[in-house]
């Protein structure tokens, strides 16, 4: 189980992040592909402290 690197809470949720101007929205459980088509970007948000973690994984 993942835990937050900032507050060590186990309340982590995988999300996608949509931005518009100065606002952003989280969408639960989706994945985005980087423009290079060589990495999958996985985003997690801590429901306890709000820390956002980004992970890139190679895929082919």
mmCIF file of the N, C-alpha and C atoms, coordinates in Angstrom:
data_MODEL
# 
_entry.id   MODEL 
# 
loop_
_atom_site.group_PDB 
_atom_site.id 
_atom_site.type_symbol 
_atom_site.label_atom_id 
_atom_site.label_alt_id 
_atom_site.label_comp_id 
_atom_site.label_asym_id 
_atom_site.label_entity_id 
_atom_site.label_seq_id 
_atom_site.pdbx_PDB_ins_code 
_atom_site.Cartn_x 
_atom_site.Cartn_y 
_atom_site.Cartn_z 
_atom_site.occupancy 
_atom_site.B_iso_or_equiv 
_atom_site.pdbx_formal_charge 
_atom_site.auth_seq_id 
_atom_site.auth_comp_id 
_atom_site.auth_asym_id 
_atom_site.auth_atom_id 
_atom_site.pdbx_PDB_model_num 
ATOM 1   N N  . UNK A 1 1  ? 0.838   -1.184 0.000   1.00 0.00 ? 1  UNK A N  1 
ATOM 2   C CA . UNK A 1 1  ? 0.000   0.000  0.000   1.00 0.00 ? 1  UNK A CA 1 
ATOM 3   C C  . UNK A 1 1  ? 0.883   1.247  0.000   1.00 0.00 ? 1  UNK A C  1 
ATOM 4   N N  . UNK A 1 2  ? 0.534   2.206  -0.831  1.00 0.00 ? 2  UNK A N  1 
ATOM 5   C CA . UNK A 1 2  ? 1.291   3.453  -0.886  1.00 0.00 ? 2  UNK A CA 1 
ATOM 6   C C  . UNK A 1 2  ? 0.978   4.312  0.323   1.00 0.00 ? 2  UNK A C  1 
ATOM 7   N N  . UNK A 1 3  ? 1.948   5.132  0.689   1.00 0.00 ? 3  UNK A N  1 
ATOM 8   C CA . UNK A 1 3  ? 1.696   6.122  1.731   1.00 0.00 ? 3  UNK A CA 1 
ATOM 9   C C  . UNK A 1 3  ? 2.278   7.446  1.285   1.00 0.00 ? 3  UNK A C  1 
ATOM 10  N N  . UNK A 1 4  ? 1.733   8.517  1.824   1.00 0.00 ? 4  UNK A N  1 
ATOM 11  C CA . UNK A 1 4  ? 2.157   9.878  1.492   1.00 0.00 ? 4  UNK A CA 1 
ATOM 12  C C  . UNK A 1 4  ? 3.589   10.104 1.975   1.00 0.00 ? 4  UNK A C  1 
ATOM 13  N N  . UNK A 1 5  ? 4.435   10.661 1.112   1.00 0.00 ? 5  UNK A N  1 
ATOM 14  C CA . UNK A 1 5  ? 5.810   10.926 1.530   1.00 0.00 ? 5  UNK A CA 1 
ATOM 15  C C  . UNK A 1 5  ? 5.905   12.169 2.405   1.00 0.00 ? 5  UNK A C  1 
ATOM 16  N N  . UNK A 1 6  ? 4.858   13.000 2.407   1.00 0.00 ? 6  UNK A N  1 
ATOM 17  C CA . UNK A 1 6  ? 4.880   14.210 3.229   1.00 0.00 ? 6  UNK A CA 1 
ATOM 18  C C  . UNK A 1 6  ? 4.382   13.953 4.646   1.00 0.00 ? 6  UNK A C  1 
ATOM 19  N N  . UNK A 1 7  ? 3.223   13.272 4.784   1.00 0.00 ? 7  UNK A N  1 
ATOM 20  C CA . UNK A 1 7  ? 2.633   13.095 6.117   1.00 0.00 ? 7  UNK A CA 1 
ATOM 21  C C  . UNK A 1 7  ? 2.533   11.626 6.537   1.00 0.00 ? 7  UNK A C  1 
ATOM 22  N N  . UNK A 1 8  ? 2.926   10.710 5.649   1.00 0.00 ? 8  UNK A N  1 
ATOM 23  C CA . UNK A 1 8  ? 2.940   9.267  5.892   1.00 0.00 ? 8  UNK A CA 1 
ATOM 24  C C  . UNK A 1 8  ? 1.555   8.670  6.112   1.00 0.00 ? 8  UNK A C  1 
ATOM 25  N N  . UNK A 1 9  ? 0.518   9.351  5.656   1.00 0.00 ? 9  UNK A N  1 
ATOM 26  C CA . UNK A 1 9  ? -0.841  8.837  5.723   1.00 0.00 ? 9  UNK A CA 1 
ATOM 27  C C  . UNK A 1 9  ? -1.029  7.777  4.639   1.00 0.00 ? 9  UNK A C  1 
ATOM 28  N N  . UNK A 1 10 ? -1.891  6.833  4.874   1.00 0.00 ? 10 UNK A N  1 
ATOM 29  C CA . UNK A 1 10 ? -2.215  5.814  3.875   1.00 0.00 ? 10 UNK A CA 1 
ATOM 30  C C  . UNK A 1 10 ? -3.399  6.202  3.014   1.00 0.00 ? 10 UNK A C  1 
ATOM 31  N N  . UNK A 1 11 ? -3.883  7.420  3.146   1.00 0.00 ? 11 UNK A N  1 
ATOM 32  C CA . UNK A 1 11 ? -5.058  7.872  2.407   1.00 0.00 ? 11 UNK A CA 1 
ATOM 33  C C  . UNK A 1 11 ? -4.642  8.473  1.071   1.00 0.00 ? 11 UNK A C  1 
ATOM 34  N N  . UNK A 1 12 ? -4.205  7.620  0.152   1.00 0.00 ? 12 UNK A N  1 
ATOM 35  C CA . UNK A 1 12 ? -3.718  8.036  -1.162  1.00 0.00 ? 12 UNK A CA 1 
ATOM 36  C C  . UNK A 1 12 ? -4.733  7.608  -2.216  1.00 0.00 ? 12 UNK A C  1 
ATOM 37  N N  . UNK A 1 13 ? -4.993  8.491  -3.177  1.00 0.00 ? 13 UNK A N  1 
ATOM 38  C CA . UNK A 1 13 ? -5.920  8.173  -4.258  1.00 0.00 ? 13 UNK A CA 1 
ATOM 39  C C  . UNK A 1 13 ? -5.276  8.543  -5.583  1.00 0.00 ? 13 UNK A C  1 
ATOM 40  N N  . UNK A 1 14 ? -5.358  7.614  -6.565  1.00 0.00 ? 14 UNK A N  1 
ATOM 41  C CA . UNK A 1 14 ? -4.838  7.896  -7.897  1.00 0.00 ? 14 UNK A CA 1 
ATOM 42  C C  . UNK A 1 14 ? -5.822  8.803  -8.616  1.00 0.00 ? 14 UNK A C  1 
ATOM 43  N N  . UNK A 1 15 ? -5.310  9.863  -9.242  1.00 0.00 ? 15 UNK A N  1 
ATOM 44  C CA . UNK A 1 15 ? -6.154  10.868 -9.882  1.00 0.00 ? 15 UNK A CA 1 
ATOM 45  C C  . UNK A 1 15 ? -5.547  11.330 -11.199 1.00 0.00 ? 15 UNK A C  1 
ATOM 46  N N  . UNK A 1 16 ? -6.338  12.043 -11.984 1.00 0.00 ? 16 UNK A N  1 
ATOM 47  C CA . UNK A 1 16 ? -5.849  12.816 -13.114 1.00 0.00 ? 16 UNK A CA 1 
ATOM 48  C C  . UNK A 1 16 ? -6.081  14.269 -12.729 1.00 0.00 ? 16 UNK A C  1 
ATOM 49  N N  . UNK A 1 17 ? -5.267  15.169 -13.233 1.00 0.00 ? 17 UNK A N  1 
ATOM 50  C CA . UNK A 1 17 ? -5.373  16.577 -12.857 1.00 0.00 ? 17 UNK A CA 1 
ATOM 51  C C  . UNK A 1 17 ? -5.682  17.391 -14.107 1.00 0.00 ? 17 UNK A C  1 
ATOM 52  N N  . UNK A 1 18 ? -6.798  18.109 -14.076 1.00 0.00 ? 18 UNK A N  1 
ATOM 53  C CA . UNK A 1 18 ? -7.207  18.987 -15.166 1.00 0.00 ? 18 UNK A CA 1 
ATOM 54  C C  . UNK A 1 18 ? -6.979  20.421 -14.709 1.00 0.00 ? 18 UNK A C  1 
ATOM 55  N N  . UNK A 1 19 ? -6.267  21.217 -15.522 1.00 0.00 ? 19 UNK A N  1 
ATOM 56  C CA . UNK A 1 19 ? -6.006  22.608 -15.143 1.00 0.00 ? 19 UNK A CA 1 
ATOM 57  C C  . UNK A 1 19 ? -6.705  23.562 -16.104 1.00 0.00 ? 19 UNK A C  1 
ATOM 58  N N  . UNK A 1 20 ? -7.161  24.669 -15.554 1.00 0.00 ? 20 UNK A N  1 
ATOM 59  C CA . UNK A 1 20 ? -7.755  25.738 -16.364 1.00 0.00 ? 20 UNK A CA 1 
ATOM 60  C C  . UNK A 1 20 ? -7.496  27.042 -15.630 1.00 0.00 ? 20 UNK A C  1 
ATOM 61  N N  . UNK A 1 21 ? -6.743  27.930 -16.282 1.00 0.00 ? 21 UNK A N  1 
ATOM 62  C CA . UNK A 1 21 ? -6.344  29.205 -15.677 1.00 0.00 ? 21 UNK A CA 1 
ATOM 63  C C  . UNK A 1 21 ? -5.641  28.938 -14.345 1.00 0.00 ? 21 UNK A C  1 
ATOM 64  N N  . UNK A 1 22 ? -6.166  29.463 -13.246 1.00 0.00 ? 22 UNK A N  1 
ATOM 65  C CA . UNK A 1 22 ? -5.535  29.293 -11.936 1.00 0.00 ? 22 UNK A CA 1 
ATOM 66  C C  . UNK A 1 22 ? -6.194  28.203 -11.108 1.00 0.00 ? 22 UNK A C  1 
ATOM 67  N N  . UNK A 1 23 ? -7.150  27.472 -11.678 1.00 0.00 ? 23 UNK A N  1 
ATOM 68  C CA . UNK A 1 23 ? -7.872  26.440 -10.952 1.00 0.00 ? 23 UNK A CA 1 
ATOM 69  C C  . UNK A 1 23 ? -7.471  25.057 -11.464 1.00 0.00 ? 23 UNK A C  1 
ATOM 70  N N  . UNK A 1 24 ? -7.640  24.053 -10.618 1.00 0.00 ? 24 UNK A N  1 
ATOM 71  C CA . UNK A 1 24 ? -7.416  22.690 -11.058 1.00 0.00 ? 24 UNK A CA 1 
ATOM 72  C C  . UNK A 1 24 ? -8.460  21.776 -10.437 1.00 0.00 ? 24 UNK A C  1 
ATOM 73  N N  . UNK A 1 25 ? -8.702  20.649 -11.115 1.00 0.00 ? 25 UNK A N  1 
ATOM 74  C CA . UNK A 1 25 ? -9.700  19.678 -10.694 1.00 0.00 ? 25 UNK A CA 1 
ATOM 75  C C  . UNK A 1 25 ? -9.068  18.299 -10.703 1.00 0.00 ? 25 UNK A C  1 
ATOM 76  N N  . UNK A 1 26 ? -9.387  17.476 -9.701  1.00 0.00 ? 26 UNK A N  1 
ATOM 77  C CA . UNK A 1 26 ? -8.940  16.089 -9.678  1.00 0.00 ? 26 UNK A CA 1 
ATOM 78  C C  . UNK A 1 26 ? -10.034 15.199 -10.241 1.00 0.00 ? 26 UNK A C  1 
ATOM 79  N N  . UNK A 1 27 ? -9.660  14.249 -11.088 1.00 0.00 ? 27 UNK A N  1 
ATOM 80  C CA . UNK A 1 27 ? -10.580 13.232 -11.591 1.00 0.00 ? 27 UNK A CA 1 
ATOM 81  C C  . UNK A 1 27 ? -10.031 11.894 -11.132 1.00 0.00 ? 27 UNK A C  1 
ATOM 82  N N  . UNK A 1 28 ? -10.837 11.107 -10.458 1.00 0.00 ? 28 UNK A N  1 
ATOM 83  C CA . UNK A 1 28 ? -10.397 9.869  -9.822  1.00 0.00 ? 28 UNK A CA 1 
ATOM 84  C C  . UNK A 1 28 ? -10.053 8.776  -10.840 1.00 0.00 ? 28 UNK A C  1 
ATOM 85  N N  . UNK A 1 29 ? -8.946  8.032  -10.547 1.00 0.00 ? 29 UNK A N  1 
ATOM 86  C CA . UNK A 1 29 ? -8.566  6.794  -11.222 1.00 0.00 ? 29 UNK A CA 1 
ATOM 87  C C  . UNK A 1 29 ? -8.404  6.863  -12.731 1.00 0.00 ? 29 UNK A C  1 
ATOM 88  N N  . UNK A 1 30 ? -7.777  7.871  -13.277 1.00 0.00 ? 30 UNK A N  1 
ATOM 89  C CA . UNK A 1 30 ? -7.476  7.856  -14.703 1.00 0.00 ? 30 UNK A CA 1 
ATOM 90  C C  . UNK A 1 30 ? -5.975  7.991  -14.885 1.00 0.00 ? 30 UNK A C  1 
ATOM 91  N N  . UNK A 1 31 ? -5.511  7.743  -16.100 1.00 0.00 ? 31 UNK A N  1 
ATOM 92  C CA . UNK A 1 31 ? -4.088  7.811  -16.383 1.00 0.00 ? 31 UNK A CA 1 
ATOM 93  C C  . UNK A 1 31 ? -3.880  8.704  -17.591 1.00 0.00 ? 31 UNK A C  1 
ATOM 94  N N  . UNK A 1 32 ? -2.758  9.398  -17.637 1.00 0.00 ? 32 UNK A N  1 
ATOM 95  C CA . UNK A 1 32 ? -2.416  10.251 -18.774 1.00 0.00 ? 32 UNK A CA 1 
ATOM 96  C C  . UNK A 1 32 ? -1.119  9.743  -19.388 1.00 0.00 ? 32 UNK A C  1 
ATOM 97  N N  . UNK A 1 33 ? -0.941  10.002 -20.663 1.00 0.00 ? 33 UNK A N  1 
ATOM 98  C CA . UNK A 1 33 ? 0.270   9.591  -21.356 1.00 0.00 ? 33 UNK A CA 1 
ATOM 99  C C  . UNK A 1 33 ? 1.058   10.839 -21.711 1.00 0.00 ? 33 UNK A C  1 
ATOM 100 N N  . UNK A 1 34 ? 2.343   10.832 -21.436 1.00 0.00 ? 34 UNK A N  1 
ATOM 101 C CA . UNK A 1 34 ? 3.195   11.984 -21.752 1.00 0.00 ? 34 UNK A CA 1 
ATOM 102 C C  . UNK A 1 34 ? 3.292   12.154 -23.259 1.00 0.00 ? 34 UNK A C  1 
ATOM 103 N N  . UNK A 1 35 ? 3.607   13.348 -23.687 1.00 0.00 ? 35 UNK A N  1 
ATOM 104 C CA . UNK A 1 35 ? 3.635   13.653 -25.115 1.00 0.00 ? 35 UNK A CA 1 
ATOM 105 C C  . UNK A 1 35 ? 4.719   12.878 -25.864 1.00 0.00 ? 35 UNK A C  1 
ATOM 106 N N  . UNK A 1 36 ? 5.729   12.369 -25.167 1.00 0.00 ? 36 UNK A N  1 
ATOM 107 C CA . UNK A 1 36 ? 6.787   11.615 -25.836 1.00 0.00 ? 36 UNK A CA 1 
ATOM 108 C C  . UNK A 1 36 ? 6.348   10.189 -26.155 1.00 0.00 ? 36 UNK A C  1 
ATOM 109 N N  . UNK A 1 37 ? 5.218   9.757  -25.618 1.00 0.00 ? 37 UNK A N  1 
ATOM 110 C CA . UNK A 1 37 ? 4.688   8.407  -25.815 1.00 0.00 ? 37 UNK A CA 1 
ATOM 111 C C  . UNK A 1 37 ? 5.628   7.329  -25.283 1.00 0.00 ? 37 UNK A C  1 
ATOM 112 N N  . UNK A 1 38 ? 6.522   7.669  -24.362 1.00 0.00 ? 38 UNK A N  1 
ATOM 113 C CA . UNK A 1 38 ? 7.440   6.675  -23.820 1.00 0.00 ? 38 UNK A CA 1 
ATOM 114 C C  . UNK A 1 38 ? 7.288   6.502  -22.311 1.00 0.00 ? 38 UNK A C  1 
ATOM 115 N N  . UNK A 1 39 ? 6.477   7.336  -21.673 1.00 0.00 ? 39 UNK A N  1 
ATOM 116 C CA . UNK A 1 39 ? 6.273   7.242  -20.239 1.00 0.00 ? 39 UNK A CA 1 
ATOM 117 C C  . UNK A 1 39 ? 4.785   7.352  -19.916 1.00 0.00 ? 39 UNK A C  1 
ATOM 118 N N  . UNK A 1 40 ? 4.391   6.634  -18.913 1.00 0.00 ? 40 UNK A N  1 
ATOM 119 C CA . UNK A 1 40 ? 3.051   6.781  -18.378 1.00 0.00 ? 40 UNK A CA 1 
ATOM 120 C C  . UNK A 1 40 ? 3.186   7.594  -17.098 1.00 0.00 ? 40 UNK A C  1 
ATOM 121 N N  . UNK A 1 41 ? 2.450   8.686  -16.988 1.00 0.00 ? 41 UNK A N  1 
ATOM 122 C CA . UNK A 1 41 ? 2.501   9.536  -15.808 1.00 0.00 ? 41 UNK A CA 1 
ATOM 123 C C  . UNK A 1 41 ? 1.345   9.151  -14.887 1.00 0.00 ? 41 UNK A C  1 
ATOM 124 N N  . UNK A 1 42 ? 1.671   8.751  -13.675 1.00 0.00 ? 42 UNK A N  1 
ATOM 125 C CA . UNK A 1 42 ? 0.668   8.364  -12.691 1.00 0.00 ? 42 UNK A CA 1 
ATOM 126 C C  . UNK A 1 42 ? 0.686   9.404  -11.583 1.00 0.00 ? 42 UNK A C  1 
ATOM 127 N N  . UNK A 1 43 ? -0.491  9.921  -11.249 1.00 0.00 ? 43 UNK A N  1 
ATOM 128 C CA . UNK A 1 43 ? -0.603  10.987 -10.266 1.00 0.00 ? 43 UNK A CA 1 
ATOM 129 C C  . UNK A 1 43 ? -1.388  10.491 -9.057  1.00 0.00 ? 43 UNK A C  1 
ATOM 130 N N  . UNK A 1 44 ? -0.914  10.841 -7.866  1.00 0.00 ? 44 UNK A N  1 
ATOM 131 C CA . UNK A 1 44 ? -1.586  10.483 -6.622  1.00 0.00 ? 44 UNK A CA 1 
ATOM 132 C C  . UNK A 1 44 ? -1.756  11.739 -5.785  1.00 0.00 ? 44 UNK A C  1 
ATOM 133 N N  . UNK A 1 45 ? -2.862  11.835 -5.063  1.00 0.00 ? 45 UNK A N  1 
ATOM 134 C CA . UNK A 1 45 ? -3.077  12.935 -4.126  1.00 0.00 ? 45 UNK A CA 1 
ATOM 135 C C  . UNK A 1 45 ? -3.356  12.333 -2.751  1.00 0.00 ? 45 UNK A C  1 
ATOM 136 N N  . UNK A 1 46 ? -2.797  12.954 -1.723  1.00 0.00 ? 46 UNK A N  1 
ATOM 137 C CA . UNK A 1 46 ? -3.039  12.529 -0.350  1.00 0.00 ? 46 UNK A CA 1 
ATOM 138 C C  . UNK A 1 46 ? -4.325  13.194 0.127   1.00 0.00 ? 46 UNK A C  1 
ATOM 139 N N  . UNK A 1 47 ? -5.279  12.397 0.571   1.00 0.00 ? 47 UNK A N  1 
ATOM 140 C CA . UNK A 1 47 ? -6.544  12.939 1.061   1.00 0.00 ? 47 UNK A CA 1 
ATOM 141 C C  . UNK A 1 47 ? -6.393  13.561 2.449   1.00 0.00 ? 47 UNK A C  1 
ATOM 142 N N  . UNK A 1 48 ? -5.281  13.281 3.104   1.00 0.00 ? 48 UNK A N  1 
ATOM 143 C CA . UNK A 1 48 ? -5.043  13.818 4.439   1.00 0.00 ? 48 UNK A CA 1 
ATOM 144 C C  . UNK A 1 48 ? -4.427  15.228 4.384   1.00 0.00 ? 48 UNK A C  1 
ATOM 145 N N  . UNK A 1 49 ? -3.335  15.395 3.617   1.00 0.00 ? 49 UNK A N  1 
ATOM 146 C CA . UNK A 1 49 ? -2.638  16.689 3.612   1.00 0.00 ? 49 UNK A CA 1 
ATOM 147 C C  . UNK A 1 49 ? -2.677  17.402 2.260   1.00 0.00 ? 49 UNK A C  1 
ATOM 148 N N  . UNK A 1 50 ? -3.112  16.725 1.184   1.00 0.00 ? 50 UNK A N  1 
ATOM 149 C CA . UNK A 1 50 ? -3.213  17.359 -0.125  1.00 0.00 ? 50 UNK A CA 1 
ATOM 150 C C  . UNK A 1 50 ? -1.958  17.280 -0.973  1.00 0.00 ? 50 UNK A C  1 
ATOM 151 N N  . UNK A 1 51 ? -0.916  16.597 -0.504  1.00 0.00 ? 51 UNK A N  1 
ATOM 152 C CA . UNK A 1 51 ? 0.335   16.482 -1.255  1.00 0.00 ? 51 UNK A CA 1 
ATOM 153 C C  . UNK A 1 51 ? 0.090   15.710 -2.551  1.00 0.00 ? 51 UNK A C  1 
ATOM 154 N N  . UNK A 1 52 ? 0.637   16.190 -3.665  1.00 0.00 ? 52 UNK A N  1 
ATOM 155 C CA . UNK A 1 52 ? 0.475   15.548 -4.973  1.00 0.00 ? 52 UNK A CA 1 
ATOM 156 C C  . UNK A 1 52 ? 1.785   14.888 -5.354  1.00 0.00 ? 52 UNK A C  1 
ATOM 157 N N  . UNK A 1 53 ? 1.731   13.596 -5.690  1.00 0.00 ? 53 UNK A N  1 
ATOM 158 C CA . UNK A 1 53 ? 2.909   12.841 -6.115  1.00 0.00 ? 53 UNK A CA 1 
ATOM 159 C C  . UNK A 1 53 ? 2.753   12.467 -7.582  1.00 0.00 ? 53 UNK A C  1 
ATOM 160 N N  . UNK A 1 54 ? 3.829   12.599 -8.347  1.00 0.00 ? 54 UNK A N  1 
ATOM 161 C CA . UNK A 1 54 ? 3.837   12.208 -9.757  1.00 0.00 ? 54 UNK A CA 1 
ATOM 162 C C  . UNK A 1 54 ? 4.867   11.109 -9.955  1.00 0.00 ? 54 UNK A C  1 
ATOM 163 N N  . UNK A 1 55 ? 4.495   10.061 -10.676 1.00 0.00 ? 55 UNK A N  1 
ATOM 164 C CA . UNK A 1 55 ? 5.394   8.959  -10.970 1.00 0.00 ? 55 UNK A CA 1 
ATOM 165 C C  . UNK A 1 55 ? 5.390   8.722  -12.469 1.00 0.00 ? 55 UNK A C  1 
ATOM 166 N N  . UNK A 1 56 ? 6.551   8.510  -13.063 1.00 0.00 ? 56 UNK A N  1 
ATOM 167 C CA . UNK A 1 56 ? 6.669   8.178  -14.473 1.00 0.00 ? 56 UNK A CA 1 
ATOM 168 C C  . UNK A 1 56 ? 7.173   6.749  -14.594 1.00 0.00 ? 56 UNK A C  1 
ATOM 169 N N  . UNK A 1 57 ? 6.467   5.951  -15.408 1.00 0.00 ? 57 UNK A N  1 
ATOM 170 C CA . UNK A 1 57 ? 6.869   4.580  -15.640 1.00 0.00 ? 57 UNK A CA 1 
ATOM 171 C C  . UNK A 1 57 ? 7.084   4.366  -17.112 1.00 0.00 ? 57 UNK A C  1 
ATOM 172 N N  . UNK A 1 58 ? 8.160   3.670  -17.495 1.00 0.00 ? 58 UNK A N  1 
ATOM 173 C CA . UNK A 1 58 ? 8.402   3.336  -18.894 1.00 0.00 ? 58 UNK A CA 1 
ATOM 174 C C  . UNK A 1 58 ? 7.394   2.286  -19.345 1.00 0.00 ? 58 UNK A C  1 
ATOM 175 N N  . UNK A 1 59 ? 6.970   2.383  -20.590 1.00 0.00 ? 59 UNK A N  1 
ATOM 176 C CA . UNK A 1 59 ? 6.136   1.338  -21.173 1.00 0.00 ? 59 UNK A CA 1 
ATOM 177 C C  . UNK A 1 59 ? 6.433   1.256  -22.659 1.00 0.00 ? 59 UNK A C  1 
ATOM 178 N N  . UNK A 1 60 ? 6.303   0.061  -23.213 1.00 0.00 ? 60 UNK A N  1 
ATOM 179 C CA . UNK A 1 60 ? 6.515   -0.138 -24.650 1.00 0.00 ? 60 UNK A CA 1 
ATOM 180 C C  . UNK A 1 60 ? 5.576   -1.184 -25.153 1.00 0.00 ? 60 UNK A C  1 
# 
